[in-house]
Amino acid sequence: MVTILHRQRYGYDVVIHTNEHGPAHVHVFRGGKQLKAELLPIRIVDNGGFNNRETRRIRTLLEEHHALLLREWTRLHGE
């Protein structure tokens, strides 16, 4: 697991697991909750117990850092 964004806005950690497969996706952690989102396009796969407000915040965070997240996925997993 590689943390790409640590304690970003609102305290979310965004990670990519190194032992996973496509499609390109990230996991977002905070307060014992875990959300999974695909990156192409950004799509929440499992909100992991986050409420709608938090899910919108996380989506905005992923949109703001989309290029970085895709670059890191490719670096770790290839195309």
Backbone bond lengths (Angstrom), bond angles and torsions (degrees), N, CA, C in turn:
res aa  C-N    CA-C-N  psi(-1)  N-CA   C-N-CA  omega(-1)  CA-C   N-CA-C  phi
1 M - - - 1.444 - - 1.527 108.08 -
2 V 1.324 115.68 130.42 1.456 121.49 178.95 1.530 108.08 -119.48
3 T 1.330 116.14 124.21 1.460 120.15 177.17 1.523 108.06 -81.83
4 I 1.328 116.31 119.61 1.455 121.85 -179.10 1.520 110.27 -92.30
5 L 1.306 117.22 -43.41 1.467 122.48 176.93 1.522 107.57 -124.46
6 H 1.332 116.84 120.09 1.459 121.76 -177.05 1.519 110.18 -108.37
7 R 1.305 115.37 121.15 1.467 122.36 176.51 1.524 112.14 51.03
8 Q 1.324 114.54 45.78 1.455 119.93 176.65 1.521 108.79 -69.07
9 R 1.299 116.06 -174.44 1.458 121.77 -177.43 1.526 110.98 -38.11
10 Y 1.319 116.34 130.99 1.468 124.24 -179.77 1.529 112.97 68.79
11 G 1.332 118.37 9.43 1.465 121.02 172.85 1.515 116.47 82.75
12 Y 1.324 118.40 22.40 1.456 121.45 179.78 1.528 111.18 -85.68
13 D 1.326 115.90 141.24 1.459 122.47 170.94 1.523 107.59 -106.04
14 V 1.328 116.49 131.60 1.457 121.55 178.54 1.522 107.55 -113.63
15 V 1.332 116.42 122.95 1.459 120.75 -175.05 1.525 110.98 -128.69
16 I 1.328 113.58 157.30 1.462 122.13 171.90 1.521 106.41 -123.11
17 H 1.321 115.89 126.30 1.462 120.22 176.89 1.529 108.42 -79.20
18 T 1.310 116.49 134.01 1.463 120.95 -176.84 1.522 112.81 -77.98
19 N 1.325 117.97 -18.62 1.461 120.43 -176.07 1.527 112.77 -102.18
20 E 1.313 117.75 20.98 1.458 120.89 -178.93 1.517 111.38 -106.21
21 H 1.313 115.55 174.10 1.458 122.80 -178.43 1.522 109.22 -122.35
22 G 1.331 115.65 171.74 1.455 121.84 -179.57 1.509 112.26 -66.11
23 P 1.289 117.21 169.37 1.457 125.57 5.69 1.531 111.87 -72.06
24 A 1.334 115.37 162.04 1.470 120.97 -178.91 1.527 109.39 -55.71
25 H 1.329 115.86 127.86 1.457 120.03 -179.57 1.526 110.46 -155.94
26 V 1.330 114.90 166.40 1.460 122.27 178.00 1.518 108.64 -132.22
27 H 1.312 114.18 164.71 1.454 122.34 173.54 1.525 106.99 -119.14
28 V 1.321 116.39 137.88 1.464 121.94 -179.49 1.525 107.30 -118.70
29 F 1.336 115.77 128.23 1.456 122.60 -176.42 1.521 111.06 -118.30
30 R 1.327 114.71 145.07 1.457 122.35 168.60 1.517 108.41 -174.31
31 G 1.315 115.48 133.80 1.454 120.91 174.36 1.514 114.92 56.79
32 G 1.326 117.45 37.48 1.454 121.28 178.49 1.522 114.68 79.65
33 K 1.327 116.99 1.89 1.464 121.57 178.45 1.522 109.32 -103.51
34 Q 1.337 115.96 155.46 1.462 121.23 179.80 1.526 110.06 -141.03
35 L 1.310 115.94 122.00 1.462 123.09 176.83 1.518 108.54 -105.89
36 K 1.326 116.63 144.60 1.464 121.74 175.55 1.515 107.56 -116.82
37 A 1.361 116.15 131.97 1.460 120.97 179.46 1.519 110.40 -136.54
38 E 1.333 115.79 132.96 1.456 121.15 172.44 1.531 108.12 -77.42
39 L 1.332 115.30 155.58 1.467 120.54 -175.23 1.527 114.42 -103.92
40 L 1.325 118.59 -20.13 1.474 120.87 -176.25 1.522 111.42 -127.19
41 P 1.284 120.33 90.92 1.456 127.68 -9.96 1.527 110.19 -78.65
42 I 1.327 116.31 173.71 1.461 119.49 177.46 1.525 107.92 -63.82
43 R 1.326 114.11 123.59 1.467 120.84 -178.12 1.518 108.19 -150.19
44 I 1.313 116.44 126.34 1.458 120.80 176.85 1.531 107.88 -74.47
45 V 1.322 115.89 119.29 1.460 121.88 -179.10 1.527 110.28 -89.80
46 D 1.330 116.00 -41.56 1.463 121.96 -179.11 1.519 107.31 -147.93
47 N 1.335 117.34 117.90 1.465 118.84 -176.25 1.522 113.13 -77.51
48 G 1.309 118.66 -6.79 1.464 122.58 171.85 1.510 115.35 57.90
49 G 1.321 117.67 21.11 1.460 120.33 178.80 1.516 114.58 97.38
50 F 1.332 117.71 -4.48 1.468 119.64 175.30 1.526 108.52 -68.82
51 N 1.332 117.16 142.60 1.464 119.71 177.87 1.531 110.26 -77.66
52 N 1.314 117.12 174.74 1.469 121.70 -176.10 1.517 112.71 -59.27
53 R 1.321 117.77 -40.89 1.468 120.83 179.55 1.528 110.86 -62.13
54 E 1.333 115.90 -47.44 1.464 119.90 178.99 1.523 111.12 -63.28
55 T 1.326 116.97 -40.08 1.460 120.94 179.82 1.522 110.75 -62.08
56 R 1.331 117.38 -40.86 1.477 120.48 176.38 1.525 110.88 -63.72
57 R 1.316 117.21 -41.66 1.474 121.21 177.83 1.527 110.77 -60.64
58 I 1.322 115.52 -44.86 1.461 120.17 -179.43 1.528 110.07 -64.05
59 R 1.304 117.38 -43.46 1.470 120.73 178.82 1.525 110.36 -59.09
60 T 1.325 117.44 -43.48 1.462 121.36 177.50 1.522 110.57 -61.22
61 L 1.317 117.36 -43.55 1.464 121.91 177.89 1.522 110.66 -59.42
62 L 1.330 117.15 -44.14 1.463 121.33 179.88 1.527 110.89 -66.23
63 E 1.310 117.61 -38.11 1.466 121.11 177.78 1.528 110.64 -64.75
64 E 1.326 117.09 -42.15 1.469 121.61 -179.26 1.522 112.21 -64.57
65 H 1.309 117.70 -30.99 1.463 122.40 -175.68 1.531 112.35 -113.75
66 H 1.305 116.49 20.40 1.461 122.21 -173.45 1.531 112.54 -55.75
67 A 1.316 117.97 -48.66 1.474 121.17 -178.12 1.533 110.61 -60.28
68 L 1.312 117.60 -44.80 1.466 121.45 178.62 1.527 111.01 -61.76
69 L 1.310 117.20 -44.52 1.462 120.46 -178.20 1.517 111.33 -64.10
70 L 1.316 117.56 -42.23 1.470 120.61 177.03 1.523 111.56 -64.96
71 R 1.317 117.07 -40.67 1.468 121.16 177.97 1.531 110.49 -60.26
72 E 1.315 116.23 -44.63 1.465 120.21 -178.62 1.528 111.32 -69.03
73 W 1.333 117.56 -38.57 1.468 119.63 175.91 1.529 109.69 -58.88
74 T 1.332 116.36 -47.15 1.461 121.23 -178.97 1.520 110.60 -63.50
75 R 1.306 118.06 -41.25 1.461 121.62 178.41 1.526 110.93 -61.02
76 L 1.309 117.12 -40.07 1.463 121.35 -176.96 1.534 113.71 -82.73
77 H 1.328 117.02 -32.51 1.469 120.59 -171.38 1.527 114.87 -122.93
78 G 1.310 117.54 -7.26 1.459 119.57 -173.94 1.517 109.62 81.91
79 E 1.316 114.49 -177.20 1.480 119.93 -176.88 1.502 111.97 -67.62
